[in-house]
Amino acid sequence: MIQAIYVSKKSKQAQIGIDAVKVDAGKGIVGDRYYGKKGSDGPNITFIESEAIAAFNANFGQSISLSATRRNIVTQGVRLNQLVGQEFSIGDVRFYGVELCEPCGSLGKSLANDSISAPQVVRAWLHRSGLRANVLSTGILRTGMQFNLIQNTSK
């Protein structure tokens, strides 16, 4: 399920939490910093598990917010790593899981503090920091919407 939605108009600007957002096929989230940018596959939209954020906070004595990882969609009850190479939908909107959204130095620096270093942050988030996906169809996403795996029927 979608627990939270975040967008940022510019790369270093704070993210804003919203209840609903329009996504366009092949372009991403309308109004987000990555909307319509060309380049490698998967920058259209990013997801992260709220459970991973809670685990980071518990394991390292932190209290980061749901928006701190700068991912667009915060999920609950969805195993995102299993969606790599899979087509899935949220409501009427279809997505393709391209790759894990692995932690970078910027994430390390932004979450580091006196009790955890930037390299420790990066190691803590390895294989846990979300999913990059391509938006395959245009539609609206809202908090509370459920994920559905689209079964591949071709053999």
C-alpha positions in Angstrom: 0.0 0.0 0.0 1.1 3.6 -0.6 1.7 5.1 2.9 3.1 8.5 1.7 3.9 10.4 -1.5 6.7 13.0 -1.8 7.9 15.3 -4.5 10.5 17.9 -4.9 10.6 20.5 -7.7 14.5 20.8 -7.5 17.2 18.3 -6.6 18.3 19.9 -3.4 14.9 21.3 -2.4 13.0 19.8 0.6 10.4 17.2 -0.4 6.7 18.0 0.0 4.3 15.3 1.2 1.1 15.1 -0.8 -2.0 12.8 -0.8 -2.3 12.3 -4.6 -0.2 12.8 -7.6 -0.5 12.4 -11.4 2.1 10.2 -13.1 2.7 10.2 -16.9 3.9 7.2 -18.9 7.6 7.4 -19.6 8.0 10.7 -17.8 7.3 10.1 -14.1 5.6 12.2 -11.5 4.2 15.5 -12.7 5.9 18.3 -10.8 8.8 16.2 -9.5 12.5 17.0 -10.2 13.0 14.0 -12.4 9.8 14.5 -14.5 10.6 13.9 -18.2 14.3 13.7 -17.8 16.0 11.5 -20.3 18.8 9.1 -19.5 19.1 5.7 -17.9 16.0 3.6 -17.3 14.3 3.8 -14.0 14.5 7.5 -13.0 10.7 7.9 -13.5 9.7 7.1 -9.9 11.3 5.7 -6.7 9.8 3.6 -4.0 11.0 2.7 -0.4 9.5 0.4 2.3 8.4 2.2 5.5 9.5 -1.0 7.2 13.1 -0.3 6.0 12.9 3.2 7.4 11.6 1.9 10.8 14.3 -0.8 10.9 17.1 1.8 10.2 15.7 3.9 13.0 15.5 1.0 15.4 18.8 -0.6 14.5 20.8 2.7 14.7 18.9 4.7 17.3 17.8 7.3 14.7 14.5 9.1 14.1 14.6 9.9 10.4 11.3 10.9 8.8 9.6 9.0 5.9 10.8 11.7 3.5 14.5 11.6 4.6 15.6 9.0 2.0 14.2 11.3 -0.8 12.2 8.5 -2.4 8.9 9.4 -4.0 6.6 6.7 -2.8 6.8 5.2 0.7 5.1 1.8 0.9 3.8 -0.5 3.6 3.5 -4.3 3.3 5.3 -4.4 -0.1 8.6 -6.3 -0.6 10.1 -4.0 -3.2 13.2 -6.0 -3.9 11.0 -8.7 -5.4 9.6 -6.3 -7.9 12.9 -5.9 -9.9 12.2 -7.2 -13.4 8.5 -7.4 -12.7 5.5 -5.4 -13.9 3.1 -4.3 -11.2 0.2 -1.9 -10.8 -1.2 0.5 -8.3 -4.8 1.2 -9.2 -4.9 1.6 -12.9 -1.3 2.7 -13.2 1.3 0.2 -14.4 5.0 0.2 -13.6 8.1 -1.9 -14.3 10.6 -2.5 -11.6 14.0 -1.6 -13.2 16.6 -1.9 -10.4 17.2 -1.5 -6.8 17.7 2.1 -5.8 20.9 1.6 -3.9 22.3 4.2 -1.5 24.6 6.9 -2.6 27.1 9.2 -1.0 24.5 11.9 -0.9 22.2 9.8 1.2 25.1 8.9 3.5 25.9 12.5 4.0 22.3 13.6 4.5 21.6 11.0 7.2 25.0 11.0 9.0 25.3 12.5 12.4 27.4 12.2 15.6 26.2 8.6 16.1 26.5 7.2 12.6 29.0 8.1 9.8 28.1 8.5 6.1 29.8 5.2 5.2 27.9 3.4 7.9 24.6 4.9 6.6 25.4 3.7 3.1 26.2 0.2 4.3 23.0 0.1 6.4 20.9 1.0 3.4 22.6 -1.4 0.9 19.9 -3.6 -0.8 17.2 -1.8 1.4 16.9 1.6 0.0 14.2 1.1 -2.5 13.2 0.5 -6.1 13.6 2.5 -9.3 10.7 1.9 -11.7 9.5 3.1 -15.0 5.9 4.4 -15.3 4.2 2.5 -18.1 0.8 4.2 -18.0 -0.7 7.5 -17.1 -2.9 7.9 -14.0 -3.4 9.1 -10.5 -1.7 7.7 -7.3 -3.2 8.3 -3.9 -2.1 7.3 -0.4 -3.8 4.1 0.7 -3.7 2.5 -2.8 -2.7 -1.2 -3.0 0.0 -2.8 -5.1 -0.8 -5.7 -7.5 1.7 -7.9 -9.3 0.9 -8.4 -12.9 1.3 -12.0 -13.8 3.3 -12.7 -17.0 1.1 -15.2 -18.9 3.5 -15.6 -21.9 5.6 -18.8 -21.9 
